[in-house]
Amino acid sequence: MLSFILRRIAVVIPTFLGVTLLAFALIHMIPGDPVLVMMGERQIDPEFYASALKRLGLDQPLYVQYWHYLLNLLHGDFGTSIVSNEPVIREFLTLFPATLELSLCAMIFACLLGLPAGMLAATRRGTIVDHVTMGSALTGYSMPIFWWGLILIMLFSVSLGWTPVSGRISLEYDIPPVTGFMLIDTLLSGEEGAFKSAAHHLILPAIVLGTIPMAVIARMTRSAMLEVLREDYIRTARAKGLSRGRIVIVHALRNALMPVVTVIGLQIGTLLAGAVLTETIFSWPGIGKWLIDSISRRDYPVVQGGILLIATMVISVNLLVDILYGVINPRIRHAR
Amino acid sequence: MSTPSNLTAADQAANAAALSYPSPLKEFWQSFSANRGALIALIFFAALVLAAILAGVLAPHSPTEQYREHLLTPPAWVQGGSLQFLLGTDELGRDILSRLMHGARLSLMIGVVSVVLSMLPGIVLGLLAAFYPTWLGNGIMRAMDIMLALPSLLLAVAVVAVLGPGLVNTMLAIAIVSLPSYVRLARASAMTELNKDYVVASQLAGAGKLRLMFNTVLPNCMAPLIVQGTLGFSSAILDAAALGFLGLGAQPPLPEWGTMLASARDYIDSAWWVVTMPGLTILFTVIALNLLGDGLRDALDPKLKKLA
């Protein structure tokens, strides 16, 4: 088991190094003087320029610069924002819980709707139910989610007034961040109505972000289910006289879940990319909005650090899914 | 009424038809047109292409002309709408239908250019990786893994952050981002072909590496690549619209669909049509392309058909 895990980690290291190289190159590929790019200044007096050149190490040969960059990363130094003068890693860690909370709720929404939809379509294969479900899944899968967000705001926030338009919580509440998860923090703070307000703010963004994963999960569940329902043991169960619902939910679902779980794990990339759009629409203070704002502010150290941190996260989650898959399924663990 | 000699001639023809296989094109069409969804998608897509090509003639107005006295006119079927502007006008009084038609040009161009720009190098790199599996192949595949570590939209955002926003850079960014999928697919299908007898045979017959790659192996790898190209087309349109929406893609006043939505945001409480129309166009186009991709996959790769 240990050797399996180590082998997986060894495969990931070159990928991670490559991503650092990509992030490093980013600053040097931006047209213009890297000192000006890193300092965010247009006019700069020569003395200050020279000191900045030295301080940022930009007078060194590229490979030395890269080496220093790597060393800094290992010490947790992901650069400093030009705009706020805060370390990038600190900004990331403050904003990340908001994105995580949104993504988790989106995933829960996607599973709650996607799994039953896929099961329903599989058990009613070829009927109108199947066609409607899969048609909706195709629509969800093709959805430009930035538009979907606008439409839902137009419908539920503007016309019906059910949900707020943007943000994480009403301004009247001042919730001290404990965990960074608004839903938990509002409960801890004990303020009346705060939790309700936070939940209200979360509903639409979670639906928008969860739409594509939901469609993917529904499609995957359906095809995995169809595969399993064809197996002999299902016929045996039926012959034993078990009810249809019991066969589907207890016997078939357990085996069909395997590929579905993998797909759920692989959705992390979709979620993070979607978070960029969803957070922009709903002014959700997470890392997606942070990244886009930094690009428009030309805060390149944040862009560089943020991209590296997000890539690191995707790599780690994929690694985790890989390892978990090996833990669940010995056939994969012992392959080669 | 037919004479006995006619009958035998017809019989012979029938026998010949039964014995010979239908031409590949005909076989493909039979299989493809049996899929009703794909057929509807094809018709929709053809109409879109036509609208894009003929936008200059068909569009009722210029996409940039501002009718100052018709700001935010609702669509024709709503009260207050006029037949002059079928889908209404936007906040600057521009005709939405005309902008969508001209926008179709941009979106289709983005799709075609970025698919070609990523598919051609992708095929070459994939074949190289398959034919030289040791250091070159490994190097190529590791590089692709790095690109896959970032979600495609985020990588595109990073590329645009470097190159600067704009239509050309959007196409470049999307081409770069979708490169890995073609490389992986080309390599995987070439690898399965490489062990087959016909490849060995032409190798023994003295075919050079280049001939083997592009003349012998590549034609047999095209089916999955074509399917991937169609799906890549749809995600290119979606990603380009997303970049446009974020203000990182095509810049106003270009009538790119996503860019149109970015400026429509301020009117969600007053003019629903400004928000709805561009989004619906994107949605229908992407659905059509995905259906087309599914149809092509079923028709070109019958092995996969039975699974779904």
Chai-1 contact restraints between the chains, C-beta under 6 A:
chainA,res_idxA,chainB,res_idxB,connection_type,confidence,min_distance_angstrom,max_distance_angstrom,comment,restraint_id
A,P14,B,R142,contact,1.0,0.0,6.0,A-B,restraint_1
A,T15,B,D145,contact,1.0,0.0,6.0,A-B,restraint_2
A,T15,B,I146,contact,1.0,0.0,6.0,A-B,restraint_3
A,T15,B,A149,contact,1.0,0.0,6.0,A-B,restraint_4
A,G18,B,I146,contact,1.0,0.0,6.0,A-B,restraint_5
A,V19,B,I146,contact,1.0,0.0,6.0,A-B,restraint_6
A,V19,B,A149,contact,1.0,0.0,6.0,A-B,restraint_7
A,M29,B,V162,contact,1.0,0.0,6.0,A-B,restraint_8
A,I30,B,V162,contact,1.0,0.0,6.0,A-B,restraint_9
A,S142,B,V286,contact,1.0,0.0,6.0,A-B,restraint_10
A,S142,B,I287,contact,1.0,0.0,6.0,A-B,restraint_11
A,S142,B,N290,contact,1.0,0.0,6.0,A-B,restraint_12
A,P144,B,L238,contact,1.0,0.0,6.0,A-B,restraint_13
A,P144,B,A241,contact,1.0,0.0,6.0,A-B,restraint_14
A,P144,B,I282,contact,1.0,0.0,6.0,A-B,restraint_15
A,F146,B,F245,contact,1.0,0.0,6.0,A-B,restraint_16
A,W147,B,L261,contact,1.0,0.0,6.0,A-B,restraint_17
A,W147,B,G279,contact,1.0,0.0,6.0,A-B,restraint_18
A,L150,B,I268,contact,1.0,0.0,6.0,A-B,restraint_19
A,L150,B,V275,contact,1.0,0.0,6.0,A-B,restraint_20
A,I153,B,I268,contact,1.0,0.0,6.0,A-B,restraint_21
A,M154,B,I268,contact,1.0,0.0,6.0,A-B,restraint_22
A,V158,B,I268,contact,1.0,0.0,6.0,A-B,restraint_23
A,V158,B,D269,contact,1.0,0.0,6.0,A-B,restraint_24
A,G269,B,P151,contact,1.0,0.0,6.0,A-B,restraint_25
A,L272,B,P151,contact,1.0,0.0,6.0,A-B,restraint_26
A,A273,B,P151,contact,1.0,0.0,6.0,A-B,restraint_27
A,A273,B,L153,contact,1.0,0.0,6.0,A-B,restraint_28
A,A273,B,L154,contact,1.0,0.0,6.0,A-B,restraint_29
A,L277,B,A242,contact,1.0,0.0,6.0,A-B,restraint_30
A,I292,B,L246,contact,1.0,0.0,6.0,A-B,restraint_31
A,I295,B,A161,contact,1.0,0.0,6.0,A-B,restraint_32
A,V303,B,A161,contact,1.0,0.0,6.0,A-B,restraint_33
A,I307,B,A158,contact,1.0,0.0,6.0,A-B,restraint_34
A,A311,B,A149,contact,1.0,0.0,6.0,A-B,restraint_35
A,A311,B,L150,contact,1.0,0.0,6.0,A-B,restraint_36
A,V314,B,A149,contact,1.0,0.0,6.0,A-B,restraint_37
A,I315,B,A149,contact,1.0,0.0,6.0,A-B,restraint_38
